[in-house]
Amino acid sequence: MVRQHRENRSKFYRVKCPDCENEQVIFEKASTVVDCAVCGHVLAEPTGGKAVIKAEIKAELQ
């Protein structure tokens, strides 16, 4: 039996809302629209693959 080591190719990002400056964590391949938990501004929109992130990326999380 051959074991393959696959690294996780998907990432989480800590993003900052452009309106209220709230920081929250979102998934890079979000399948639904991600809104800011505080003000409701759209932070990411799905595209079928990687989401379009419409907020400032502060950090890439492992």
CHARMM-style PDB file with segment names, atoms N, HN, CA, C and O in Angstrom:
ATOM      1  N   MET     1       0.841  -1.177   0.000  1.00  0.00      PROA
ATOM      2  CA  MET     1       0.000   0.000   0.000  1.00  0.00      PROA
ATOM      3  C   MET     1       0.894   1.251   0.000  1.00  0.00      PROA
ATOM      4  O   MET     1       1.816   1.375   0.806  1.00  0.00      PROA
ATOM      5  N   VAL     2       0.607   2.132  -0.885  1.00  0.00      PROA
ATOM      6  HN  VAL     2      -0.142   2.032  -1.540  1.00  0.00      PROA
ATOM      7  CA  VAL     2       1.387   3.363  -1.002  1.00  0.00      PROA
ATOM      8  C   VAL     2       0.627   4.486  -0.315  1.00  0.00      PROA
ATOM      9  O   VAL     2      -0.555   4.706  -0.581  1.00  0.00      PROA
ATOM     10  N   ARG     3       1.310   5.184   0.560  1.00  0.00      PROA
ATOM     11  HN  ARG     3       2.270   5.004   0.776  1.00  0.00      PROA
ATOM     12  CA  ARG     3       0.681   6.321   1.243  1.00  0.00      PROA
ATOM     13  C   ARG     3       1.144   7.601   0.584  1.00  0.00      PROA
ATOM     14  O   ARG     3       2.329   7.788   0.309  1.00  0.00      PROA
ATOM     15  N   GLN     4       0.213   8.456   0.344  1.00  0.00      PROA
ATOM     16  HN  GLN     4      -0.750   8.304   0.568  1.00  0.00      PROA
ATOM     17  CA  GLN     4       0.545   9.730  -0.260  1.00  0.00      PROA
ATOM     18  C   GLN     4       0.351  10.830   0.777  1.00  0.00      PROA
ATOM     19  O   GLN     4      -0.635  10.852   1.514  1.00  0.00      PROA
ATOM     20  N   HSD     5       1.296  11.720   0.811  1.00  0.00      PROA
ATOM     21  HN  HSD     5       2.097  11.703   0.212  1.00  0.00      PROA
ATOM     22  CA  HSD     5       1.204  12.859   1.709  1.00  0.00      PROA
ATOM     23  C   HSD     5       0.700  14.053   0.912  1.00  0.00      PROA
ATOM     24  O   HSD     5       1.391  14.552   0.023  1.00  0.00      PROA
ATOM     25  N   ARG     6      -0.490  14.501   1.228  1.00  0.00      PROA
ATOM     26  HN  ARG     6      -1.051  14.095   1.950  1.00  0.00      PROA
ATOM     27  CA  ARG     6      -1.052  15.661   0.533  1.00  0.00      PROA
ATOM     28  C   ARG     6      -1.204  16.798   1.522  1.00  0.00      PROA
ATOM     29  O   ARG     6      -1.810  16.653   2.584  1.00  0.00      PROA
ATOM     30  N   GLU     7      -0.648  17.912   1.152  1.00  0.00      PROA
ATOM     31  HN  GLU     7      -0.155  18.030   0.289  1.00  0.00      PROA
ATOM     32  CA  GLU     7      -0.826  19.087   1.989  1.00  0.00      PROA
ATOM     33  C   GLU     7      -2.186  19.687   1.699  1.00  0.00      PROA
ATOM     34  O   GLU     7      -2.708  19.583   0.589  1.00  0.00      PROA
ATOM     35  N   ASN     8      -2.743  20.310   2.706  1.00  0.00      PROA
ATOM     36  HN  ASN     8      -2.319  20.394   3.608  1.00  0.00      PROA
ATOM     37  CA  ASN     8      -4.009  20.992   2.520  1.00  0.00      PROA
ATOM     38  C   ASN     8      -3.777  22.185   1.603  1.00  0.00      PROA
ATOM     39  O   ASN     8      -2.979  23.067   1.920  1.00  0.00      PROA
ATOM     40  N   ARG     9      -4.461  22.216   0.480  1.00  0.00      PROA
ATOM     41  HN  ARG     9      -5.109  21.499   0.222  1.00  0.00      PROA
ATOM     42  CA  ARG     9      -4.243  23.275  -0.499  1.00  0.00      PROA
ATOM     43  C   ARG     9      -5.186  24.454  -0.293  1.00  0.00      PROA
ATOM     44  O   ARG     9      -5.065  25.463  -0.987  1.00  0.00      PROA
ATOM     45  N   SER    10      -6.104  24.349   0.628  1.00  0.00      PROA
ATOM     46  HN  SER    10      -6.202  23.529   1.192  1.00  0.00      PROA
ATOM     47  CA  SER    10      -7.032  25.435   0.909  1.00  0.00      PROA
ATOM     48  C   SER    10      -6.560  26.202   2.128  1.00  0.00      PROA
ATOM     49  O   SER    10      -5.908  25.655   3.018  1.00  0.00      PROA
ATOM     50  N   LYS    11      -6.904  27.481   2.150  1.00  0.00      PROA
ATOM     51  HN  LYS    11      -7.434  27.926   1.428  1.00  0.00      PROA
ATOM     52  CA  LYS    11      -6.423  28.337   3.233  1.00  0.00      PROA
ATOM     53  C   LYS    11      -7.569  29.111   3.861  1.00  0.00      PROA
ATOM     54  O   LYS    11      -8.631  29.294   3.265  1.00  0.00      PROA
ATOM     55  N   PHE    12      -7.320  29.558   5.078  1.00  0.00      PROA
ATOM     56  HN  PHE    12      -6.458  29.410   5.562  1.00  0.00      PROA
ATOM     57  CA  PHE    12      -8.201  30.496   5.747  1.00  0.00      PROA
ATOM     58  C   PHE    12      -7.472  31.833   5.784  1.00  0.00      PROA
ATOM     59  O   PHE    12      -6.247  31.882   5.898  1.00  0.00      PROA
ATOM     60  N   TYR    13      -8.233  32.906   5.686  1.00  0.00      PROA
ATOM     61  HN  TYR    13      -9.228  32.866   5.593  1.00  0.00      PROA
ATOM     62  CA  TYR    13      -7.644  34.246   5.736  1.00  0.00      PROA
ATOM     63  C   TYR    13      -8.286  35.059   6.855  1.00  0.00      PROA
ATOM     64  O   TYR    13      -9.493  34.980   7.083  1.00  0.00      PROA
ATOM     65  N   ARG    14      -7.467  35.834   7.542  1.00  0.00      PROA
ATOM     66  HN  ARG    14      -6.487  35.898   7.356  1.00  0.00      PROA
ATOM     67  CA  ARG    14      -7.997  36.828   8.474  1.00  0.00      PROA
ATOM     68  C   ARG    14      -8.115  38.106   7.655  1.00  0.00      PROA
ATOM     69  O   ARG    14      -7.116  38.617   7.147  1.00  0.00      PROA
ATOM     70  N   VAL    15      -9.338  38.625   7.527  1.00  0.00      PROA
ATOM     71  HN  VAL    15     -10.149  38.210   7.940  1.00  0.00      PROA
ATOM     72  CA  VAL    15      -9.586  39.796   6.704  1.00  0.00      PROA
ATOM     73  C   VAL    15     -10.149  40.933   7.553  1.00  0.00      PROA
ATOM     74  O   VAL    15     -10.703  40.720   8.632  1.00  0.00      PROA
ATOM     75  N   LYS    16      -9.988  42.139   7.031  1.00  0.00      PROA
ATOM     76  HN  LYS    16      -9.538  42.312   6.155  1.00  0.00      PROA
ATOM     77  CA  LYS    16     -10.457  43.339   7.728  1.00  0.00      PROA
ATOM     78  C   LYS    16     -11.532  43.994   6.877  1.00  0.00      PROA
ATOM     79  O   LYS    16     -11.311  44.281   5.700  1.00  0.00      PROA
ATOM     80  N   CYS    17     -12.691  44.229   7.468  1.00  0.00      PROA
ATOM     81  HN  CYS    17     -12.871  43.995   8.424  1.00  0.00      PROA
ATOM     82  CA  CYS    17     -13.805  44.850   6.764  1.00  0.00      PROA
ATOM     83  C   CYS    17     -13.437  46.298   6.413  1.00  0.00      PROA
ATOM     84  O   CYS    17     -12.942  47.026   7.273  1.00  0.00      PROA
ATOM     85  N   PRO    18     -13.670  46.727   5.163  1.00  0.00      PROA
ATOM     86  CA  PRO    18     -13.323  48.098   4.771  1.00  0.00      PROA
ATOM     87  C   PRO    18     -14.236  49.155   5.390  1.00  0.00      PROA
ATOM     88  O   PRO    18     -13.862  50.326   5.460  1.00  0.00      PROA
ATOM     89  N   ASP    19     -15.426  48.758   5.838  1.00  0.00      PROA
ATOM     90  HN  ASP    19     -15.730  47.807   5.780  1.00  0.00      PROA
ATOM     91  CA  ASP    19     -16.362  49.725   6.412  1.00  0.00      PROA
ATOM     92  C   ASP    19     -16.169  49.935   7.915  1.00  0.00      PROA
ATOM     93  O   ASP    19     -16.007  51.066   8.374  1.00  0.00      PROA
ATOM     94  N   CYS    20     -16.188  48.840   8.674  1.00  0.00      PROA
ATOM     95  HN  CYS    20     -16.320  47.921   8.301  1.00  0.00      PROA
ATOM     96  CA  CYS    20     -16.160  48.978  10.137  1.00  0.00      PROA
ATOM     97  C   CYS    20     -14.846  48.519  10.766  1.00  0.00      PROA
ATOM     98  O   CYS    20     -14.680  48.624  11.981  1.00  0.00      PROA
ATOM     99  N   GLU    21     -13.916  48.016   9.968  1.00  0.00      PROA
ATOM    100  HN  GLU    21     -14.051  47.930   8.981  1.00  0.00      PROA
ATOM    101  CA  GLU    21     -12.601  47.555  10.416  1.00  0.00      PROA
ATOM    102  C   GLU    21     -12.646  46.342  11.338  1.00  0.00      PROA
ATOM    103  O   GLU    21     -11.681  46.061  12.049  1.00  0.00      PROA
ATOM    104  N   ASN    22     -13.770  45.622  11.327  1.00  0.00      PROA
ATOM    105  HN  ASN    22     -14.554  45.851  10.749  1.00  0.00      PROA
ATOM    106  CA  ASN    22     -13.869  44.373  12.071  1.00  0.00      PROA
ATOM    107  C   ASN    22     -13.000  43.326  11.377  1.00  0.00      PROA
ATOM    108  O   ASN    22     -12.967  43.263  10.148  1.00  0.00      PROA
ATOM    109  N   GLU    23     -12.299  42.508  12.158  1.00  0.00      PROA
ATOM    110  HN  GLU    23     -12.326  42.560  13.156  1.00  0.00      PROA
ATOM    111  CA  GLU    23     -11.496  41.429  11.590  1.00  0.00      PROA
ATOM    112  C   GLU    23     -12.206  40.107  11.826  1.00  0.00      PROA
ATOM    113  O   GLU    23     -12.689  39.840  12.927  1.00  0.00      PROA
ATOM    114  N   GLN    24     -12.267  39.275  10.782  1.00  0.00      PROA
ATOM    115  HN  GLN    24     -11.875  39.492   9.888  1.00  0.00      PROA
ATOM    116  CA  GLN    24     -12.827  37.946  10.937  1.00  0.00      PROA
ATOM    117  C   GLN    24     -12.142  36.981   9.985  1.00  0.00      PROA
ATOM    118  O   GLN    24     -11.481  37.396   9.033  1.00  0.00      PROA
ATOM    119  N   VAL    25     -12.303  35.695  10.247  1.00  0.00      PROA
ATOM    120  HN  VAL    25     -12.840  35.358  11.020  1.00  0.00      PROA
ATOM    121  CA  VAL    25     -11.640  34.651   9.481  1.00  0.00      PROA
ATOM    122  C   VAL    25     -12.628  34.106   8.449  1.00  0.00      PROA
ATOM    123  O   VAL    25     -13.773  33.792   8.774  1.00  0.00      PROA
ATOM    124  N   ILE    26     -12.163  33.998   7.188  1.00  0.00      PROA
ATOM    125  HN  ILE    26     -11.233  34.253   6.924  1.00  0.00      PROA
ATOM    126  CA  ILE    26     -12.995  33.442   6.130  1.00  0.00      PROA
ATOM    127  C   ILE    26     -12.215  32.366   5.388  1.00  0.00      PROA
ATOM    128  O   ILE    26     -10.984  32.352   5.411  1.00  0.00      PROA
ATOM    129  N   PHE    27     -12.938  31.466   4.731  1.00  0.00      PROA
ATOM    130  HN  PHE    27     -13.938  31.478   4.712  1.00  0.00      PROA
ATOM    131  CA  PHE    27     -12.347  30.371   3.958  1.00  0.00      PROA
ATOM    132  C   PHE    27     -12.096  30.840   2.537  1.00  0.00      PROA
ATOM    133  O   PHE    27     -12.934  31.520   1.944  1.00  0.00      PROA
ATOM    134  N   GLU    28     -10.958  30.483   1.998  1.00  0.00      PROA
ATOM    135  HN  GLU    28     -10.278  29.931   2.480  1.00  0.00      PROA
ATOM    136  CA  GLU    28     -10.566  30.929   0.664  1.00  0.00      PROA
ATOM    137  C   GLU    28     -11.511  30.426  -0.429  1.00  0.00      PROA
ATOM    138  O   GLU    28     -11.679  31.093  -1.450  1.00  0.00      PROA
ATOM    139  N   LYS    29     -12.125  29.270  -0.231  1.00  0.00      PROA
ATOM    140  HN  LYS    29     -11.989  28.728   0.599  1.00  0.00      PROA
ATOM    141  CA  LYS    29     -13.033  28.694  -1.227  1.00  0.00      PROA
ATOM    142  C   LYS    29     -14.472  28.711  -0.708  1.00  0.00      PROA
ATOM    143  O   LYS    29     -15.171  27.700  -0.757  1.00  0.00      PROA
ATOM    144  N   ALA    30     -14.894  29.849  -0.223  1.00  0.00      PROA
ATOM    145  HN  ALA    30     -14.326  30.671  -0.183  1.00  0.00      PROA
ATOM    146  CA  ALA    30     -16.243  29.981   0.331  1.00  0.00      PROA
ATOM    147  C   ALA    30     -17.287  29.667  -0.742  1.00  0.00      PROA
ATOM    148  O   ALA    30     -17.178  30.132  -1.877  1.00  0.00      PROA
ATOM    149  N   SER    31     -18.284  28.887  -0.381  1.00  0.00      PROA
ATOM    150  HN  SER    31     -18.373  28.510   0.541  1.00  0.00      PROA
ATOM    151  CA  SER    31     -19.329  28.504  -1.338  1.00  0.00      PROA
ATOM    152  C   SER    31     -20.585  29.350  -1.182  1.00  0.00      PROA
ATOM    153  O   SER    31     -21.533  29.198  -1.952  1.00  0.00      PROA
ATOM    154  N   THR    32     -20.602  30.235  -0.198  1.00  0.00      PROA
ATOM    155  HN  THR    32     -19.832  30.358   0.428  1.00  0.00      PROA
ATOM    156  CA  THR    32     -21.711  31.161  -0.012  1.00  0.00      PROA
ATOM    157  C   THR    32     -21.143  32.566   0.177  1.00  0.00      PROA
ATOM    158  O   THR    32     -19.950  32.731   0.430  1.00  0.00      PROA
ATOM    159  N   VAL    33     -21.986  33.554   0.054  1.00  0.00      PROA
ATOM    160  HN  VAL    33     -22.955  33.420  -0.152  1.00  0.00      PROA
ATOM    161  CA  VAL    33     -21.559  34.937   0.275  1.00  0.00      PROA
ATOM    162  C   VAL    33     -21.206  35.098   1.748  1.00  0.00      PROA
ATOM    163  O   VAL    33     -21.966  34.676   2.620  1.00  0.00      PROA
ATOM    164  N   VAL    34     -20.050  35.710   2.030  1.00  0.00      PROA
ATOM    165  HN  VAL    34     -19.433  36.053   1.321  1.00  0.00      PROA
ATOM    166  CA  VAL    34     -19.611  35.932   3.401  1.00  0.00      PROA
ATOM    167  C   VAL    34     -19.791  37.415   3.715  1.00  0.00      PROA
ATOM    168  O   VAL    34     -19.186  38.278   3.080  1.00  0.00      PROA
ATOM    169  N   ASP    35     -20.641  37.694   4.714  1.00  0.00      PROA
ATOM    170  HN  ASP    35     -21.133  36.993   5.230  1.00  0.00      PROA
ATOM    171  CA  ASP    35     -20.901  39.064   5.142  1.00  0.00      PROA
ATOM    172  C   ASP    35     -20.154  39.353   6.432  1.00  0.00      PROA
ATOM    173  O   ASP    35     -19.857  38.445   7.208  1.00  0.00      PROA
ATOM    174  N   CYS    36     -19.855  40.627   6.654  1.00  0.00      PROA
ATOM    175  HN  CYS    36     -20.097  41.365   6.024  1.00  0.00      PROA
ATOM    176  CA  CYS    36     -19.252  41.049   7.916  1.00  0.00      PROA
ATOM    177  C   CYS    36     -20.252  40.801   9.036  1.00  0.00      PROA
ATOM    178  O   CYS    36     -21.437  41.104   8.896  1.00  0.00      PROA
ATOM    179  N   ALA    37     -19.775  40.253  10.141  1.00  0.00      PROA
ATOM    180  HN  ALA    37     -18.813  40.008  10.255  1.00  0.00      PROA
ATOM    181  CA  ALA    37     -20.648  39.937  11.269  1.00  0.00      PROA
ATOM    182  C   ALA    37     -21.156  41.190  11.977  1.00  0.00      PROA
ATOM    183  O   ALA    37     -22.164  41.133  12.682  1.00  0.00      PROA
ATOM    184  N   VAL    38     -20.472  42.320  11.798  1.00  0.00      PROA
ATOM    185  HN  VAL    38     -19.653  42.366  11.225  1.00  0.00      PROA
ATOM    186  CA  VAL    38     -20.853  43.548  12.494  1.00  0.00      PROA
ATOM    187  C   VAL    38     -21.754  44.432  11.627  1.00  0.00      PROA
ATOM    188  O   VAL    38     -22.844  44.813  12.054  1.00  0.00      PROA
ATOM    189  N   CYS    39     -21.302  44.758  10.411  1.00  0.00      PROA
ATOM    190  HN  CYS    39     -20.416  44.449  10.064  1.00  0.00      PROA
ATOM    191  CA  CYS    39     -22.030  45.733   9.604  1.00  0.00      PROA
ATOM    192  C   CYS    39     -22.752  45.138   8.395  1.00  0.00      PROA
ATOM    193  O   CYS    39     -23.581  45.818   7.791  1.00  0.00      PROA
ATOM    194  N   GLY    40     -22.459  43.889   8.027  1.00  0.00      PROA
ATOM    195  HN  GLY    40     -21.785  43.338   8.518  1.00  0.00      PROA
ATOM    196  CA  GLY    40     -23.140  43.248   6.916  1.00  0.00      PROA
ATOM    197  C   GLY    40     -22.512  43.474   5.551  1.00  0.00      PROA
ATOM    198  O   GLY    40     -23.061  43.015   4.548  1.00  0.00      PROA
ATOM    199  N   HSD    41     -21.385  44.162   5.479  1.00  0.00      PROA
ATOM    200  HN  HSD    41     -20.939  44.534   6.293  1.00  0.00      PROA
ATOM    201  CA  HSD    41     -20.691  44.391   4.214  1.00  0.00      PROA
ATOM    202  C   HSD    41     -20.235  43.049   3.634  1.00  0.00      PROA
ATOM    203  O   HSD    41     -19.799  42.175   4.384  1.00  0.00      PROA
ATOM    204  N   VAL    42     -20.327  42.873   2.317  1.00  0.00      PROA
ATOM    205  HN  VAL    42     -20.681  43.583   1.708  1.00  0.00      PROA
ATOM    206  CA  VAL    42     -19.910  41.621   1.672  1.00  0.00      PROA
ATOM    207  C   VAL    42     -18.386  41.538   1.669  1.00  0.00      PROA
ATOM    208  O   VAL    42     -17.711  42.413   1.127  1.00  0.00      PROA
ATOM    209  N   LEU    43     -17.850  40.480   2.278  1.00  0.00      PROA
ATOM    210  HN  LEU    43     -18.398  39.769   2.718  1.00  0.00      PROA
ATOM    211  CA  LEU    43     -16.400  40.287   2.351  1.00  0.00      PROA
ATOM    212  C   LEU    43     -15.896  39.334   1.278  1.00  0.00      PROA
ATOM    213  O   LEU    43     -14.763  39.470   0.816  1.00  0.00      PROA
ATOM    214  N   ALA    44     -16.725  38.367   0.873  1.00  0.00      PROA
ATOM    215  HN  ALA    44     -17.645  38.257   1.249  1.00  0.00      PROA
ATOM    216  CA  ALA    44     -16.310  37.396  -0.149  1.00  0.00      PROA
ATOM    217  C   ALA    44     -17.538  36.885  -0.887  1.00  0.00      PROA
ATOM    218  O   ALA    44     -18.606  36.700  -0.304  1.00  0.00      PROA
ATOM    219  N   GLU    45     -17.356  36.657  -2.206  1.00  0.00      PROA
ATOM    220  HN  GLU    45     -16.488  36.807  -2.680  1.00  0.00      PROA
ATOM    221  CA  GLU    45     -18.413  36.109  -3.042  1.00  0.00      PROA
ATOM    222  C   GLU    45     -17.908  34.855  -3.723  1.00  0.00      PROA
ATOM    223  O   GLU    45     -16.774  34.836  -4.203  1.00  0.00      PROA
ATOM    224  N   PRO    46     -18.722  33.796  -3.781  1.00  0.00      PROA
ATOM    225  CA  PRO    46     -18.284  32.547  -4.417  1.00  0.00      PROA
ATOM    226  C   PRO    46     -18.220  32.677  -5.932  1.00  0.00      PROA
ATOM    227  O   PRO    46     -18.967  33.448  -6.534  1.00  0.00      PROA
ATOM    228  N   THR    47     -17.303  31.899  -6.550  1.00  0.00      PROA
ATOM    229  HN  THR    47     -16.696  31.273  -6.062  1.00  0.00      PROA
ATOM    230  CA  THR    47     -17.179  31.905  -8.004  1.00  0.00      PROA
ATOM    231  C   THR    47     -17.207  30.496  -8.582  1.00  0.00      PROA
ATOM    232  O   THR    47     -17.103  30.337  -9.798  1.00  0.00      PROA
ATOM    233  N   GLY    48     -17.340  29.489  -7.762  1.00  0.00      PROA
ATOM    234  HN  GLY    48     -17.424  29.619  -6.774  1.00  0.00      PROA
ATOM    235  CA  GLY    48     -17.272  28.114  -8.231  1.00  0.00      PROA
ATOM    236  C   GLY    48     -15.954  27.466  -7.871  1.00  0.00      PROA
ATOM    237  O   GLY    48     -15.840  26.240  -7.884  1.00  0.00      PROA
ATOM    238  N   GLY    49     -14.965  28.265  -7.554  1.00  0.00      PROA
ATOM    239  HN  GLY    49     -15.058  29.261  -7.543  1.00  0.00      PROA
ATOM    240  CA  GLY    49     -13.652  27.794  -7.105  1.00  0.00      PROA
ATOM    241  C   GLY    49     -13.254  28.657  -5.923  1.00  0.00      PROA
ATOM    242  O   GLY    49     -13.899  28.633  -4.875  1.00  0.00      PROA
ATOM    243  N   LYS    50     -12.200  29.406  -6.099  1.00  0.00      PROA
ATOM    244  HN  LYS    50     -11.676  29.425  -6.950  1.00  0.00      PROA
ATOM    245  CA  LYS    50     -11.807  30.341  -5.045  1.00  0.00      PROA
ATOM    246  C   LYS    50     -12.775  31.514  -5.019  1.00  0.00      PROA
ATOM    247  O   LYS    50     -13.229  31.979  -6.064  1.00  0.00      PROA
ATOM    248  N   ALA    51     -13.084  31.982  -3.835  1.00  0.00      PROA
ATOM    249  HN  ALA    51     -12.716  31.604  -2.986  1.00  0.00      PROA
ATOM    250  CA  ALA    51     -14.002  33.108  -3.690  1.00  0.00      PROA
ATOM    251  C   ALA    51     -13.281  34.418  -4.020  1.00  0.00      PROA
ATOM    252  O   ALA    51     -12.067  34.535  -3.860  1.00  0.00      PROA
ATOM    253  N   VAL    52     -14.049  35.386  -4.480  1.00  0.00      PROA
ATOM    254  HN  VAL    52     -15.036  35.291  -4.611  1.00  0.00      PROA
ATOM    255  CA  VAL    52     -13.514  36.726  -4.708  1.00  0.00      PROA
ATOM    256  C   VAL    52     -13.556  37.442  -3.370  1.00  0.00      PROA
ATOM    257  O   VAL    52     -14.634  37.698  -2.834  1.00  0.00      PROA
ATOM    258  N   ILE    53     -12.394  37.765  -2.830  1.00  0.00      PROA
ATOM    259  HN  ILE    53     -11.518  37.557  -3.265  1.00  0.00      PROA
ATOM    260  CA  ILE    53     -12.312  38.411  -1.517  1.00  0.00      PROA
ATOM    261  C   ILE    53     -12.312  39.916  -1.714  1.00  0.00      PROA
ATOM    262  O   ILE    53     -11.452  40.461  -2.405  1.00  0.00      PROA
ATOM    263  N   LYS    54     -13.284  40.586  -1.102  1.00  0.00      PROA
ATOM    264  HN  LYS    54     -13.983  40.143  -0.541  1.00  0.00      PROA
ATOM    265  CA  LYS    54     -13.462  42.022  -1.280  1.00  0.00      PROA
ATOM    266  C   LYS    54     -13.079  42.789  -0.027  1.00  0.00      PROA
ATOM    267  O   LYS    54     -13.610  43.871   0.226  1.00  0.00      PROA
ATOM    268  N   ALA    55     -12.176  42.248   0.746  1.00  0.00      PROA
ATOM    269  HN  ALA    55     -11.745  41.369   0.541  1.00  0.00      PROA
ATOM    270  CA  ALA    55     -11.710  42.874   1.972  1.00  0.00      PROA
ATOM    271  C   ALA    55     -10.186  42.783   2.009  1.00  0.00      PROA
ATOM    272  O   ALA    55      -9.574  42.026   1.255  1.00  0.00      PROA
ATOM    273  N   GLU    56      -9.601  43.553   2.881  1.00  0.00      PROA
ATOM    274  HN  GLU    56     -10.098  44.169   3.493  1.00  0.00      PROA
ATOM    275  CA  GLU    56      -8.137  43.549   3.026  1.00  0.00      PROA
ATOM    276  C   GLU    56      -7.705  42.280   3.761  1.00  0.00      PROA
ATOM    277  O   GLU    56      -8.181  42.000   4.862  1.00  0.00      PROA
ATOM    278  N   ILE    57      -6.803  41.518   3.150  1.00  0.00      PROA
ATOM    279  HN  ILE    57      -6.416  41.745   2.256  1.00  0.00      PROA
ATOM    280  CA  ILE    57      -6.283  40.304   3.779  1.00  0.00      PROA
ATOM    281  C   ILE    57      -5.191  40.703   4.753  1.00  0.00      PROA
ATOM    282  O   ILE    57      -4.177  41.277   4.356  1.00  0.00      PROA
ATOM    283  N   LYS    58      -5.394  40.402   6.025  1.00  0.00      PROA
ATOM    284  HN  LYS    58      -6.218  39.935   6.348  1.00  0.00      PROA
ATOM    285  CA  LYS    58      -4.423  40.750   7.064  1.00  0.00      PROA
ATOM    286  C   LYS    58      -3.423  39.621   7.308  1.00  0.00      PROA
ATOM    287  O   LYS    58      -2.251  39.878   7.584  1.00  0.00      PROA
ATOM    288  N   ALA    59      -3.887  38.360   7.206  1.00  0.00      PROA
ATOM    289  HN  ALA    59      -4.839  38.151   6.982  1.00  0.00      PROA
ATOM    290  CA  ALA    59      -2.995  37.225   7.481  1.00  0.00      PROA
ATOM    291  C   ALA    59      -3.536  35.977   6.801  1.00  0.00      PROA
ATOM    292  O   ALA    59      -4.740  35.826   6.594  1.00  0.00      PROA
ATOM    293  N   GLU    60      -2.615  35.093   6.462  1.00  0.00      PROA
ATOM    294  HN  GLU    60      -1.637  35.216   6.630  1.00  0.00      PROA
ATOM    295  CA  GLU    60      -2.979  33.773   5.922  1.00  0.00      PROA
ATOM    296  C   GLU    60      -2.781  32.768   7.037  1.00  0.00      PROA
ATOM    297  O   GLU    60      -1.691  32.667   7.600  1.00  0.00      PROA
ATOM    298  N   LEU    61      -3.822  32.028   7.358  1.00  0.00      PROA
ATOM    299  HN  LEU    61      -4.708  32.110   6.900  1.00  0.00      PROA
ATOM    300  CA  LEU    61      -3.763  31.090   8.482  1.00  0.00      PROA
ATOM    301  C   LEU    61      -3.541  29.672   7.976  1.00  0.00      PROA
ATOM    302  O   LEU    61      -4.000  29.316   6.891  1.00  0.00      PROA
ATOM    303  N   GLN    62      -2.849  28.878   8.752  1.00  0.00      PROA
ATOM    304  HN  GLN    62      -2.476  29.167   9.634  1.00  0.00      PROA
ATOM    305  CA  GLN    62      -2.550  27.497   8.373  1.00  0.00      PROA
ATOM    306  C   GLN    62      -3.540  26.555   8.981  1.00  0.00      PROA
ATOM    307  OT1 GLN    62      -3.450  25.345   8.774  1.00  0.00      PROA
TER     308      GLN     62
END
